[in-house]
């Protein structure tokens, strides 16, 4: 990616570190008030160190994420890598206007621990042994383990994030956007009013002079904004009125201690208005920049190509294709310009949460054996990624293909009597003849069948092959343009090849 120019800025910020870690649109947080104080200490240090410091910033601050996918002890249950990439694409979209982009540090780290899988807070030793010092550690677990509906949290004492795996997707990426905000010292705008928002029956209306933790209640006029709430002045007074509020326009009538109606920012990423978050305030962005600048281990001079990858076009098997066998399946897709690798997932269910098998390859095809049962439906999908960056033209570039395995009578893609073979030309046009040339070590009878991708038998013939070299010619005249499966079936095995017919 071409460098644009270096920018010198004076980083001044007002902020507060809050270690509460919960998605903006849910009611429960996973961190104690004591943890908030740890964040406050870092905030004070950042302010003292950076308030009068002029820093050089690159056009893009590239920040490493170390992704830890936590499985059960038997290695099953972990979140889909494709869903991780899709979530991170949205994370990058939300931080791009701050010139901050995240890249995956090395390979995903897989942790096989049933305890950490369901109770990461009770398995801190396991998490600690996997933590790295040169990236933001993100642990993806099945549950949070505290008995509530916490979706994630930031642990300031260990400086890591935990995100529940049902929040790992493009659709639920607001959770990690929110948690990364906590990582970079942002508090909830309603800080001080507990985990369930303002209780009008308990505190009355107008609000009292002090919040539930004995801090000054933030006033709508902003006169005490540096000491109340999140201590950021361009996030309006907010006492947690987003909890349970329907829609993105608060009209609940709660007043501050001066009797002035609250007018919160329902779109702020750090708030809890369901489905409304779209941005950070300017002062929040300055706080994020200041904290990132204070962490030299979290940005790199390396520059990554941010050109979005084009979508993956799946070739086969797709469209409910019926395969002749089940022992080995070859998956094909078009090569994506710029992609350095592809992640492939295969599962019995389209949700890819049953028993997904995951593979990575640098080719635009992969042959998979030993995981399929006969006469079963399977789904597969593939995502293109490239070194350091993984966003496509759309947040979700993974299409889904469906196929059904055969009954096992053609389970092995070889015939014991065949020493070598060629099938050419391929692709071929309808005015050409397909030549099937076999070098045989003995005599055998074969059924030669051509199937459509839907499993329909288009051409069938019986042939005896003798010792040595035999050439068999198959006419494809009259066939529709497309892909077919050529199957040579014998008592000792089968040969399957994809044939492409053009005009």
N, C-alpha and C positions, 0 to 999 in steps of 0.2 A: 504494500500500500504506500502510495506516495506521501511523504511528509509534507505538511502544508507550511507551518512555521511554528517556532517556539513562542510561547506567550508568557509574559511576566505579569504576575498578579500579586496584589497584596491580599493575603488571606486574613480576613477579619471575621470572626464568627461569634455568634451567641448560640449556645446550645446546652443540652444536658444529656448525659448518657443514661439511658434507661435500659435495664437488662430484661425487662418484661419481654416475652417473646410469644406473641400471639397474632394470628392473622387479624387484619383490621376489621373483619366483619363477623367475628365470633366472640363469645362472651367470656372465655376463660384464658388466663395467662399462666405460664408455667414457671415463673420466677418469683422469688421472694422480694419483699421490700428491702431487705438487707443487701441483696444483690444489686439493687439500684444504686446503693451508696458506692459500690465498687466502680460503677460507671461514672458517678459524679467525680470521683478522684481523678479519673483519666481526663474528664472534661476540663477540670481545673488545670491540669498539667498542660493540656493542649492549648488552652487559652494563654497561659503564661509564656509558653514557648513560641507561639505562632502569631500572637496579636500584632507584633511589630516586625515580622519577618517577611521579606520579599522572596518568593520562591519561584523557581523556573519550572514550568509545567510543559509537558509534551502535548501535542494535539489530542492524543488519546492516552489515558492512564490505563495500561493493561494490568489487570489484577488477577492473580491466580486463585482458583478454587480447587481444593483437594476434595474430591467426591468419594465418600465412603458409603457403599451400599451394604447395609446390614441384612444378612440372611439368618434363617434358623440354623441351628448347629449342623443339620444335615445338608446345608448348602442350598436349600430351597426357600422360596418365599420372598426374595428380595425384589425391589422395584425394577421395572423395565428400564434398561439403558436408553432406549429411544424416548421414553417419557422424560428421562432426566435431560436429555439434549433439548427436547421441546420446551421444557420449563426454563432452561438456561437461555434459550433464545429470547423468550419474553423478558427475562431478567435484563438481558443486554438492551433490549428495546427501551425499557423503562429508565435505564441509567445513561443512555446514549447522549441525551441533551446536557449531561454533566461532563461529557468527555471521559466517561468511565466505561470500560468494557471488561468483561470477565472471560478468562479462558481456563480450560481444564488442565490442571497440572498433572502431567504424566497420565497413566492409565487409571481407570476407576479402581479403587481399593475395595475388595470384597472381604467382609468380616463375617465369619460363620459363628454366631453366638445367639442362641435362643433367648438368653437373658437380655442381651443388648437389643435384640430384635423387638422385644415387647416392653422393656424397662430400661432405657438408656441411662436414666438418672441413677439406677441401682447398679449399673455396670460401668461406672466411670473409669475403672481400671482398664477395662478392655478398650474403651474409647481412647484413653490416654496413651496406651501402648501403640495406637495406630495414628495418633496425631502427628502432623508435620509442622515445622516452624516457618516454612516459606510459602504459606498459602492460607486462605480462609478455609478452615476445616468444616465441611458440611456432612453430617451424618444423617442418612435417610433410613428411618426405622418404621416398623409396622405400627407401633403404638408409642405414646409418650410415657405411659406407665404410672401416671399419678391418679388414675381413676376419674379424670375429668375429660372434657372434649378439647383439651389443648391440642393445637395443630402444629406448634413448633415453639422453640425458645432459643434465646441466646444466653449462654453461660459465660459471664465475664471473668470468672476466676480461672476458667480453662480456655477462654477465648475461642469457643466453637459454637456452631449452630446445629440444632437438631430439627429436622423437618419430618413430619409424618408422611408416609409414602402415598397416602391418598391425596396429598397436596402436590404431588410431583406430576405435573402435566402442564400443558400450555394453558388450559382453562383455569387451573388453580394456582398459577404462578404468583398471584398476589401475595401468597404466604411468604415465599422466599424474598420477594421484593421488600416486604415489610420487615422480615428478620434481618436482612442485610442492612436496612436502615438502623435497626437497633445496634448491630455490630459497629456501625460508624457513628455511635453516640446519640442517635435520635431517641427521644422519649415519645410516649403517647401524648398527644395534646391535652388529654384529660388526666394527666398524672396527678395522683393525690386522691382520686375518688374510688379506689378499690378496683376489684376485678369485674364488677357487674354494673358499673355506671351509677349515676346519681339516683338516689332513692328519695323522691319528693315526699313520700309519707314520713320518712325518717328525718330528713333535713329541712323540709319546708320549702316555700317559695315566697320571696326571694331566698337565694342561697345564703348560708351563714358566712361570716367573715373568714373562717378557717375551713380547709378541706378535711377529709376524714383522717388525714395523717398529721393534722396540726399545722399545716403550711398555710400561708395566705391564699385565699381564694382568688383566682385570676379574675380581674375586672374586664369588662367589655371594652372600656376606653383605653386599655393597654397601659395604664399608668404604673402597674406593678408587674409587667410582663417579664422582666428580667429576674424576678424572684418567685414567681408563681407558675403553676402548670408545668409546661415543658421548658419554660424559661427561654422560649423563642418568640420574638415579638410579632412576627408576621403569620403566626398560626393563631387564629382567634380563640378567645376563651371558650372552653369546651369541658363540660363536667362528665363526659361519658354518655351524652344523650344519644349517641349512635346505637347503643345497645338496644336491640329490639325495635328500633325505629324502621318503619317500612318506607322505602324510597330514599331519594337523594336530596330532599328539601325539608329541613327540620323546621317544624312549626309548632313545637310542643309547648311553648309559652314559658319555659324556665327563665328566671331572671337572675342576674348577678346580685351581690349584696347591695348595690346602689339602685336596684329595681329596673335595670336595663335588660331588655330581652337578649338572650344569647343568639348569635348568628354564626354557628360553627362552619368550618370549611369541610363540607361533606366529601370532597374529592381527595382529601389528603391521604397519602399512602399509609400514614401512621395512625389513622383513625379507624373506627369500627362501623362505618356505615356500609351495609351489605351491598356489594357490587358497584360501589360508587367511586372507588379510588382510581385516580388517574395521574397524580403528580405529587411532587414535593414542593414546599415553599422555597423562596430564594434563600432565606436564612438557613433552612434545613440543608440546602445544597452546599452552602458555605461551610456548615459544620461537617458535612461528609467529606468535603475537599480537605478541610483542615486535619481531620483524623487520618485520612488516607496519606496525606503528606507526612504525618508524624510516624508512619509505619513503612520505612524503606524496604522491608521484606515483602511488601504487598504491592509493589509495582515494579515493572521491568522496562528496560530500554528496548526490548525486543518489540518489533512491530509486526502485526499479523494482517493478512489480506482480509478485508471486511466485505469483499464482493459476495453477495448472497449466492449460494449454490442453487442451481436450477432443480426442479423437482425430479425425483426418481420416477422413471417410467418402467413399470414391471412388465416383463415379457412372458415368463411362464414359470410354474403353472399358475394360471389365473382362471377366472370365469367358471369356477366349479369344474375344472378339468378332471376327468376320470383317468387315473394312471393305471397302466397294466399291472404293476407290481407295487411293493412297499419297502423292499430292503434298502434301496438307494433312490434318492430323489435329487435331481439337479435343478437349481433355482437360477434363473437368468433375469437380468434387468439391463437397461441401457446405461452405459458409462456416463457419469456426470462430470463435465469439465471442471477441473480444479479439485475434485474430490481425491483424498489420499487414502480413504478407507470407507468401508460400509459396515453397518451393524444390521444383522439379520435376526429376526425373532420368529419362531415357529411355535404354534400352540394349537390345542384342540378347540379352543374357544376364541371368538373374535375379540374378546376383551383382553387377551394375552395375560391373564392372571391365574390360569389354571396350573399348568406345568410348562412354562415357556422354556424353549431351548434357544440359546443365544450364541451367535457366531459372529466373528469379525474377519473380514478379508479385504485385501487391496484390489482384488479382481471384481469384475461385474458379473460374476457367477460363483456358485459354490455347490459342491456335491456333498450331500449329507446322508449318512448311513447309520443304521442301528437304533433309530429313535422312533420309528413308525410302526404302527400296528396295521394289520390288513383290514380293508373295508371300513375305514374311518375317515371322517372329514377333518381337514386341517386348515389352518389359516397361517399366512406368513406376511411379513412386512419388512421393508428395508429402508434405512436412512443413510444418506450420504453425509460424510463429515470430512473436514480437512484439518491439517495441523493447526492447532490453536484456536480454531473457530468452527462453528457448527450450525450457523443459521442459514436457512434456505430462503427462497423468495417468499415463502410463507412460514409461519411458525411451525406448522406441522406438514412436513413434506413426505411423510410415510404413507404410502398407499397400502391396501390390503388385498392379498390374493387368497383364493380358496381353491382347494383341490381335494380329491378323494382317492385314497390308496386302493390298489387292487386286492385280489384274494390270495396272493402269494404264489400262484402257479407260475408267475414270471418274476420271481423274486430276485434273481441274481443276474446282473448285467454282464453275463459272459456265457459262452458255450464251450464246453470242455474240448470239443473237437476242432475249434477254430483257433489257429495260431495267430492270425492277424487278419485285418479286414480294412477295406476302404469303401466309403459311400460318397459318391460324387456324381455330378457337381452339387454343391449345397452352399448357398441357395441355387435353385434352378428355375427356369421359366417353363411355362406349360408346353412349349414346343420342343423341350429337351427331354432326354431319357435319363432316368436315374440309374446309375450303374452300381450294383452291389457286388463287390469283389471279395471273395473269401479264400483264404489260404488254409486248407483243412488238413488235419492229421489222420482223418478217417472218414468213412462214409456216414451220412446221417440224413434223416428226413426233417424238413422244417416247414412250418406254416409262416408265410410271409404276409404280414398284415400292415395296412396303413390306417391309422386312427386319426380322427379329428380331435381337437383339444377337449371336446365334450364327451369323448369316449366312443363316438360312433365309428364303426368299422367301414371305411371308405373303399378299400381295395383288399382283396384276399387272394392268396394263391398257395399251392402246395408244391414243394420242390425237393428233389433228392440231390444232395451235394456229395461229390466224390472226393477221393484223396487228391491233394494238390490244389491247384488254383482253379476256381470256378467263378465266372462272371454271370450275374443275373441282371436283366434289364427290366425296369418298371416304367411304364408310361404314366405320366401325370396329366396327360391331355384332358382338358375339360374340368380340372380341379379349380376351385376358387382360390384366389390369392390368400395366403396365410401360412400358419404353422401347423405341422402334422407330426405324429409320432409313428416312426417306422419300427415295427417290432418283428424280429426273427425269432420264432418260438420253437424249441425242440424239447425232447425228453430230458436233456441234460442241462438246460438253461435257456437264457434269452438274451438277445441283444436289442437294446432300445436306443434309437437316435432321433433327435428332432430334425425335421426336414422343413425348410422354408421354400414355399412356392411363390414365385413372382409372375407378373404378366409376361 
